[in-house]
Amino acid sequence: MYRSHVLVCGGTGCTSANSPAIIEALEAQIAEKGLTDEVKVVQTGCHGLCALGPIMIVYPEGCFYSEVKVEDVPEIVEEHLLKGRIVKRLLYDDTIHQDVVKSIESTDFYKKQKRVALRNCGVINPEDIDEYIAYDGYQALAKCLTEYTPEQVIQVIKDSGLRGRGGGGFPTGLKWKFAKAPESDVKYVCCNADEGDPGAFMDRSVLEGDPHSVLEAMTIAGYCIGAQQGYIYVRAEYPIAVKRLETAIRQAKEYGLLGENIFESGFDFDLELRLGAGAFVCLIVAGCRLASAVEQRLPTLSPGTQRLWKETRPMSNGVRWLSLEVGSSEVLEDVKALLALKRKPNRTR
């Protein structure tokens, strides 16, 4: 049992501002002070307030340190973690009111937020499956595989009113119903985690901060539509997201949460990554399908590509043996949240 948890943002923004070096310095200082058994350092996903990174939050106090530098680490360890004195000069300004330190939730930036797809980002270590499980991870999958038929799960999604995040807002439950209907020898679940808009980091934040929830939701989707293989299409320019997805897939296989006979239900499902070249055209369904066949798809104007572009459809395409369910990582996150059992509270919230 640790008396303190030090959460350091490991999202792209804070990583570019040197948060890995801060984590390394923290661990070294904590060991030097003999606090290794008392204080745990946790690398998390994005907290959302990237302009103030690198971000560090110390629990149980909930102290929000912003714009932390490596040279600040000895003072934080000596004063806060060892002596219990908060280093007020490093606190986020909005967390201080009349010399009283406020909770993060009461700040202007966070107080109106209700996180669903991003609920675990900034809270858990995305590279530790045990932390995800501690927050009721994979319970939704277990519930679906052991208590519900695919039709019942689809009905839950339909009744929820969940829609796609694109401009059309297509009902997710209806899409899954359409994907389940065709009789096909092989079906695939394809998660479109590419982003072509400048500065659009929604998928990146999910993949970097909570990759297991995407895996869990894709497995649920596979169960519902009758697919045994899934592909996550992500751009190669997202190295942190790719690394954490690879780690999550490996851990899930080790725990028997991907592969054969998941939860002894007789259902098999596996996942692979496919890296895109970053072209905006690859956001189109045809781009996802082409990406599932190769390691990294480059833009092309070949006649075959043009025909595939014209003939394919989001749920059931013209190829005689192939049927795909395509969804964004944000929608898949929402699916997981919708089907999950009641979650435990955050570490101290």
N, C-alpha and C positions, 0 to 999 in steps of 0.2 A: 504494500500500500504506500503510494507516494503522497507526501503532504502538499506538494506543489506540482502543477503541470505548466510548462512554458511552451506555448503554441507559437511557432514561427511560420509565417506565410511562405509557402514554397511554390506559389503561382508564378506565371511568367513575369509579371511586373516586378514582384519583389525579388525573384531570382536574378533578373537583370540588374537589380540594385544591390546585389551581393548578399542576399540572405543565406546562401549555402555557407559562406565564410562566417557569418554570424552564428549559425548552428554549430559549426566546427569549434569556434571560439567558446561558445557556451558550454559545450560538452567538456572541453579542456579545463575551463575554469571551475566547473562544477566538480570535476574529478579532483582538481587540485585542492579544493576546499573540503573534500571528503563528503560531498553531498549526493553522490551517485545513487545511493539507496533511498534518498529522500525526494529528489527532484527529477522529474522526467521531461526531456525535451521532445516535442512532437512537431514534426514537419507537416503542415496542413496544406490544403488547397487555398484558393484565393478568398480573402475576406471581403473583397469588393471595393475597399477604399484604397485603390492602387496609388493615388496621388500622394499618399502619406507613407508609402512603403520605404524600406522594409518594416513590416508590422510585427509586433510581438505582444502577446496577451498572456498575462500571468494569472493563473487560477490557484486558489479559490477566490482571491480578491477581485479578479476580473479587470486588472489594470491594463490599460490599452497604451502601450508604448509605440510611438510613431517615429518614422524617419530614423530608425536605430542604425548606428554605425558600429563597426567592429570594435572601435576604441571605447564604446559605451558599455561593452559587455562586462568588463571587470567590475565596474561600479554597480551594475544591476545585480550581479551575483553577490558581491560583498554587502551591499546595502539592503537590497530587497530579499534575496533568497537566503542569505545567511543571517542578517540582523532584523529582517522584517520591516525595514523602512522603505516606503515607496519613493522612487526617484521621480519627483514631481516635474522636474525640468524636461523629462522625456515623454510625459503623458500627452495624449491627444487633447488639444485645448478644450474641446466640447465635453470632455469627461470630468472637467473640474468646475465646480460651482461653489463659490464662497468657501474655498479651501476644503470642500468635500468632494471626494472622488465618486462620480456617478457611474452607474452600470452602463455597459455598451448599448443595451437596448433603449436607454432613455436619451441617447444622443440624437440630434436632428437627422443625421444620415441614416440611422438604423431604425428609429422608432416606428416608422410607418411601413416598414418592410415585413412581408410575410413570405418566407422562403419555402418553396415546395421543391422544385427541381434542384435548388442549390442548398437544401436544408443541412446537408452534411459538409458542405464546402467551408473550410475554415474551422471545422470542429474536429474532424478525424484525420488520421494519417492515411492518405489514399493508397499507400503502398503496404498497408497492414490489413489483411483480410479479417483478422481477429477484432480489430476496432470496428470494422464495418458490421460484423456479426453482432458485436456488443450493442450496436444501435439498431438491432432487429433486422440486420441484413440477411437476405435469403429466406426470411420467414414468409414473405409473400409468395415466393416460388414454391416453398414447401406446402403452403396452404392450397395453392392452385393444383399442384400435382397429386395431393393426397385427399383433398376434400371436394374439388370441383371438376366437372367435365369441361372440355374446351368451350362448348356452347355456353355454359354458365358463366365462364370468365368473360367471354365476349359480351354477354348480356350486361354484366357489371360495367364493362367499359362503355357500352352504349348508353346505359342508364345514367352514367356519370356526366354525360355531355362533353367529354373530353374531345378536343379538336386539334388538328394540326396547327403548327406555329406559322405556316406560310400564309400568304394573302388569302387563299381560298378557304382556310379554316375547315378542311374536310373532316367529318366525324371519324375519329379513330376506330371506334367500335364497328362502324359500317365498313371501313377499309378492311379490318380484320375478318369480318364476315365474308366479304367478297373474296379475300385471299384464301379463306378456308374452303370455299365452295368448289373450285375446280378439282377434278380428279387428275392428279399429276403423279408421275413416278418420283419426281424429286421437286422439293420446294426449298426456297431459301428465305432467310430473314436478312434484310440489308439495312444497316443503320447508316444514314447519311450524316456523317459528322464533319463534313467539309464546310468551310465558310469562305465565300468569295468577296463579301463586302468589306471594305477597309474598316478596320477597328471593330469588327463584329466578332466578339470573343465569347459568345454564349456557349457554343458547343465546347470550345477549348476549356472554359471554366469547369464545366461538368466533367469532362474527361480527365482533367488534371486533378480535380478535387474530390471526385466520387465515382471512379470508373466502375466499381463493382455493381452499382445500381443500374448502369447501362447494360452490363452483362446479364444481370438478373432479369431485367425487363425484356431483353431480347430472347432469353430462354423461355419466358412466359409466352411471348409472341409466337415462338416456334411451336410450343405445345398447343397453342390455340389454332394455328393454321395448318399444322401437320408437317412442319419443317424440322429437319434434323441437323441443318448446317446454317451458320450465320456468318456474315461478313460485316466488319466495321470499316467503312471507307473514310479515311482521315488523311488530311494533307501532310506531306512529308515535312513541311515547314514547322510542324508542331512537335518538336523532339521530346518535350516533357510529357505531353499527352500520349505520344506513341510509347515511350518508355513505361509509363504507368499502366497503360492498357496491356502491354506485354506482361508486366508483372502481375496484374490482376488476373489475366487469363491463365497464367502458369499456376497461381495460387488456387484459383477455382478448380482447376484440374486436379491438383494435389489433394484438395478437400472433397473431391467427388461431386462437385457442384456443376461441372461440365464433363461431358463424356457419356459413358454408358450407364443406363439404369439409375438415373438421378433420383435420390431419395427412395430407391428401391421401387420406383413406380413403373418401371419398364420403358420409360421415356429416355431417348438418347438425344443429346444435342451438343454440338461443338462449335467453336468460334475461331475465326482467323481475322487478321488485319490485312487491309489492302491500302497501300499508300498512293495518294494522288499527286499529280505534278503541280497542283495549285491553280490550274486554269479554271476560270469561272464556269466554263461550259460543263465541267465535271460535276456541277451541282445537279444537272439534269439527270433524270432516272436512267437514261441510256448510259451516261457516264458512270453511274454506280454499277450497272451491269457489266460494262466493259471492264471496270476495275476489278470485278470479282474473278475475272479470268486471267489477269496478269498481275505482276508485282507492283508496277507503277505505270499508270497509263499516261502517255503523252498526247497532246492535241493532234488530231488527224482529220483530214477531210476525205478519207477514202470512201468509195462507193458503198462498201459494206457498212461503215459507220453511219452514213446518211440513211441507208435503208433501216438500220436498227433504230435510229432516231425516230423515223416516221412510223414504224410498225409497233414498237413496244408500248406497253401500258403500265401504269404504276402497280397494279395488283396481279394481273394475269396477262402475259404477253403472247406474241405470236409464235414463239419458239415452242415446238410441240411438247417438250418435256419439262419446261421451266416455268415456275411460278414464284414470284417474289412478293414479299411484304416490305415496303420501304417506309421508314420513319426517321425523324430527326432524333438526335440524342436527347433534346429537351422533352419531347413528347414521351419518349421511352422512360425518362426520369419520372414524369408525371404518372405514367402507368404504374410504376413501381410504388410510388407514394400512395396511389389510390388503393392498391391491393394490399398494402402492408398492414400488419396488425398495429395496434397502438404502440408508438415508439416510447422509449425511455427518454427522460429529459436529458439535455446536454450536460456536459461535465459539471457545471455549476449553475446552470440557468433553470 
